[in-house]
Amino acid sequence: MNAEKHTVLLVDDEPHVLAALRRLLRKEGWKLLLAGSGQEGLRLLAANPVDLVVSDMRMPHMDGAAFLRQVRRQYPQVTRLVLTGYAEREAVKRAFEQAGIHEMIAKPWDDEELKGILRGFLQQQERQEHEARGLHALLSHLGPLPVLPQVYFEVRDLLEADGDPSVEDIARAILREPAMAAKILQVANSTFFGQRRQVENVERAVTVLGLALVHGLVLAHSVFQVLEIQQVEGFSHEALWRHSLACGLLARQIAQRLSWDQEQQEAATLAGLLHDLGKLVLASAIPVRYARVIRRARQGKRSFAAAEREVLGVTHAAVGGHLAEWWNLPVPLAEAIRWHCHPAASPLACLTHLADVLVHRLGISDIPCALPAAPSPGLLAALGMEALELDSLTADLKERVARNEFSSF
Ligand SMILES: [Fe+2]
């Protein structure tokens, strides 16, 4: 590991803790920045490129959770670790998700263990940066990676806040983006949701769709919006939206059948909605070369992923996984996006692959020649699903397609 280039920011309101950390880490050869408060930490972040932050949890004015939330928002690539006393563990667990904390280190820490954890994260970051450089070279036509719109963060913060989220507040946030509001209304009024009466306002649409699905739609729509593309032969933005939406809804249905809990169902919906995010990125960044991938796959001699590798050296799944990580989306979601073509260890990736295959087979394709490989017995086993169950799911789906439930998104 090239230690020289790493910068670590240490934030604690107690000077003796900062001094102890500095003594401990001095020999590692990293550049150390010290801050006595969250505010000072943010000032240092604005002035220096930082790789990793270690923050105390309990600090006056801005506590560790608020500080790290801010870091996540403004500097998503920075690894975020928290130092915490035993009594604060519960609060830290809650903050974990919101601030996307990578690791919690107990106080008093073990010197060797702490150094090992920091080294491990910096090494991992280096590996990711290496992979990212390859992808960035490919995506240089896109300029800086796109940032998600503010409305996504507003809705996410409302949903993640303590207590029941208010449907009214969420609707108000969505309404600030008229295109997003129109999309949410369109989905709520689609035959899939079978509403007898026209859903006329966003508040009602949020109730019809449910908060979890609204979260997914707001994220997916934001992604589709920031990656608006030009003409690419053989590629259609609308077809990909329809395919993604059908995949998200089907993934949720499969998760329900498999009795996954509420949180897992939401993850499945998001993974279905976003699994092809990389195709959007590629079609938007390198339209001419992506059209060539589509042409080559159409000739039918190789799989879509193989055509991508031949022409670009990388697949849409890897690109999508990378961008999902860069946006700090939950790790299992980024992994499911990255592995949805070749699902291995993660059940979420397996489920996403299954939904993708079924949706393609029913003709709801983004690119018709991009049909993924049939689900293997191993994949069904990983999901704890019988072949018979798959047949009944497919039959049920065919009926829904016959009722045009997927055609009005
Ligand atoms: Fe797909």
Residues whose N, C-alpha, C, O or C-beta is under 5 A from the ligand:
A	BS01	LIG	D276 D356
